[in-house]
């Protein structure tokens, strides 16, 4: 069972510790903040942009399972946003990220009012692709040299889910 809540400054130390412990788990897909300065930069960027970040916690232990960011939220006729996420190595392989992603999708559709959520994933990141597939995303295309990650422009696959309600 997962408890999903907006990220707050009180999550900083636990997120920093989880990111440090999960560094190898995230490599080469991403590099997260690993100190207070990095957390503050990330957190302040969320506050000053059309973004929301959610922390998924294991209901039993209270530990952070993963983090989900709904960013570049654009409403009006588009009602779309980008989804970013990462898991913590401590909870990897237990199926909790699938439950957390499904709750995040429901949050995006019902609370934010989105019609479409898009995730861009590096083609070799099979665990991430399997996660979005389990949650109902569909592959829409391929974007060469899409994001600059770990010193290189990386190709990405475009996956999306639509709210048909």
Backbone torsions as a table, in degrees:
resi	resn	phi	psi	omega
1	UNK	NA	143.1	-176.0
2	UNK	-120.5	139.4	168.4
3	UNK	-109.8	124.0	-177.8
4	UNK	-109.7	130.8	-179.8
5	UNK	-147.9	154.8	176.5
6	UNK	-61.5	143.6	178.1
7	UNK	-67.3	146.7	176.2
8	UNK	-138.9	169.3	179.7
9	UNK	-60.7	-27.4	179.9
10	UNK	-67.0	-15.2	177.4
11	UNK	-83.1	-7.9	-169.4
12	UNK	-54.3	-56.6	-173.7
13	UNK	-63.5	-38.9	178.8
14	UNK	-68.7	-38.5	176.8
15	UNK	-66.0	-43.1	178.6
16	UNK	-60.2	-48.6	-179.8
17	UNK	-62.4	-42.2	178.6
18	UNK	-64.9	-38.9	178.6
19	UNK	-67.3	-38.7	177.2
20	UNK	-64.1	-48.0	-179.3
21	UNK	-64.2	-27.4	-174.3
22	UNK	-99.7	8.3	-176.7
23	UNK	-51.9	-50.1	-179.7
24	UNK	-67.5	-33.7	178.2
25	UNK	-62.8	-35.7	-177.4
26	UNK	-85.8	-20.7	-176.3
27	UNK	-75.9	136.5	6.7
28	UNK	-98.8	14.6	-170.7
29	UNK	-72.4	-33.3	-176.7
30	UNK	-162.0	166.6	174.3
31	UNK	-132.5	120.1	-177.5
32	UNK	-100.3	166.5	175.2
33	UNK	-63.2	145.9	-179.7
34	UNK	-134.1	18.1	175.4
35	UNK	-152.0	173.5	-176.4
36	UNK	-63.5	-38.6	179.4
37	UNK	-61.7	-44.8	178.2
38	UNK	-63.8	-40.9	176.8
39	UNK	-61.0	-47.3	-178.6
40	UNK	-60.4	-41.3	177.8
41	UNK	-61.7	-47.5	179.2
42	UNK	-62.4	-47.6	-176.5
43	UNK	-65.6	-44.7	179.8
44	UNK	-65.5	-35.5	176.2
45	UNK	-62.0	-39.2	176.8
46	UNK	-61.7	-41.6	-176.6
47	UNK	-69.4	-26.5	-175.6
48	UNK	-101.9	9.1	-179.1
49	UNK	-132.3	174.2	178.1
50	UNK	-83.6	68.8	-176.4
51	UNK	-139.4	155.8	172.8
52	UNK	-138.9	138.8	176.7
53	UNK	-119.3	140.4	-178.6
54	UNK	-124.0	140.5	175.7
55	UNK	-104.9	127.5	176.5
56	UNK	-99.5	122.2	-179.0
57	UNK	-115.2	142.8	172.7
58	UNK	-66.6	125.0	-176.0
59	UNK	-63.7	-31.1	-178.0
60	UNK	-75.8	-51.3	-174.6
61	UNK	-94.6	-22.8	-174.8
62	UNK	82.3	-1.7	-179.5
63	UNK	-71.9	152.8	-179.5
64	UNK	-77.2	118.9	177.8
65	UNK	-83.4	-42.4	-177.7
66	UNK	-170.7	174.2	-179.3
67	UNK	-128.3	137.1	179.3
68	UNK	-125.3	133.0	177.8
69	UNK	-120.8	123.7	173.0
70	UNK	-101.7	110.8	-171.8
71	UNK	-124.7	168.0	-178.2
72	UNK	49.2	47.0	179.3
73	UNK	-67.1	122.0	178.4
74	UNK	-127.3	118.9	-175.9
75	UNK	-92.6	-119.7	-175.6
76	UNK	46.1	-134.7	-176.4
77	UNK	-77.3	-14.9	-176.2
78	UNK	-85.4	-49.4	179.8
79	UNK	45.8	56.7	-174.0
80	UNK	-133.9	159.5	176.8
81	UNK	-157.1	164.6	175.2
82	UNK	-98.8	146.8	179.4
83	UNK	-114.5	129.5	171.2
84	UNK	-122.9	152.5	-179.4
85	UNK	-162.6	159.0	170.4
86	UNK	-156.2	154.7	-178.8
87	UNK	-107.4	165.7	173.6
88	UNK	-100.9	136.9	-174.8
89	UNK	-57.7	-32.2	-178.8
90	UNK	-57.5	-30.7	-176.3
91	UNK	-109.9	7.7	-176.4
92	UNK	-62.7	143.0	173.5
93	UNK	80.1	12.0	-178.5
94	UNK	-105.8	-1.7	-179.6
95	UNK	82.6	2.6	-177.1
96	UNK	-72.4	-30.4	178.4
97	UNK	-67.7	-31.9	177.2
98	UNK	-63.4	-47.5	178.0
99	UNK	-62.6	-42.7	-179.5
100	UNK	-64.6	-39.9	178.3
101	UNK	-65.3	-42.5	178.6
102	UNK	-61.6	-39.4	176.2
103	UNK	-66.2	-36.8	178.6
104	UNK	-65.4	-40.9	177.3
105	UNK	-61.4	-46.6	178.2
106	UNK	-59.4	-43.0	177.4
107	UNK	-59.6	-47.7	-179.4
108	UNK	-60.8	-41.6	-179.4
109	UNK	-75.6	-48.2	-171.7
110	UNK	-85.2	-40.0	-176.5
111	UNK	-90.2	-43.1	-179.1
112	UNK	-82.8	-32.2	-179.7
113	UNK	91.7	24.9	-178.0
114	UNK	-76.4	153.0	172.5
115	UNK	-101.7	-28.4	-173.6
116	UNK	-142.5	138.4	174.0
117	UNK	-127.3	128.0	-176.8
118	UNK	-116.2	135.6	174.9
119	UNK	-120.9	132.0	177.7
120	UNK	-109.6	123.6	-168.8
121	UNK	-131.2	136.5	176.1
122	UNK	-64.2	133.4	-172.6
123	UNK	-56.6	-29.5	-179.6
124	UNK	-83.7	-5.4	-178.9
125	UNK	-86.0	73.7	-174.1
126	UNK	-63.3	-33.4	179.2
127	UNK	-65.9	-38.7	179.0
128	UNK	-69.8	-40.4	177.6
129	UNK	-63.9	-43.3	178.1
130	UNK	-62.0	-36.4	178.7
131	UNK	-61.8	-50.6	-178.0
132	UNK	-67.6	-33.0	176.6
133	UNK	-63.1	-43.4	178.6
134	UNK	-61.4	-28.7	-178.1
135	UNK	-88.4	-3.4	175.6
136	UNK	102.1	7.5	177.0
137	UNK	-72.6	153.9	178.0
138	UNK	-124.1	140.8	179.2
139	UNK	-72.3	130.2	-179.1
140	UNK	-111.8	-21.2	-178.3
141	UNK	171.4	-168.0	-174.5
142	UNK	-133.7	134.9	178.8
143	UNK	-121.8	104.7	179.7
144	UNK	-69.0	142.4	176.8
145	UNK	46.6	52.2	-170.6
146	UNK	-81.2	-46.7	-177.3
147	UNK	-129.7	146.8	178.0
148	UNK	-90.5	108.8	-175.9
149	UNK	-132.0	131.0	177.8
150	UNK	50.0	43.1	173.5
151	UNK	83.4	11.1	-178.2
152	UNK	-148.6	150.6	173.9
153	UNK	-77.8	124.1	-174.1
154	UNK	-110.9	136.9	172.7
155	UNK	-67.8	152.5	177.4
156	UNK	-141.7	149.3	168.8
157	UNK	-95.1	143.1	178.6
158	UNK	-98.1	120.2	177.6
159	UNK	-120.9	141.3	-178.8
160	UNK	-145.6	157.4	172.9
161	UNK	-132.1	140.0	-176.5
162	UNK	-113.1	140.3	173.5
163	UNK	-88.3	108.5	-177.8
164	UNK	-91.5	11.5	179.1
165	UNK	-76.7	NA	NA
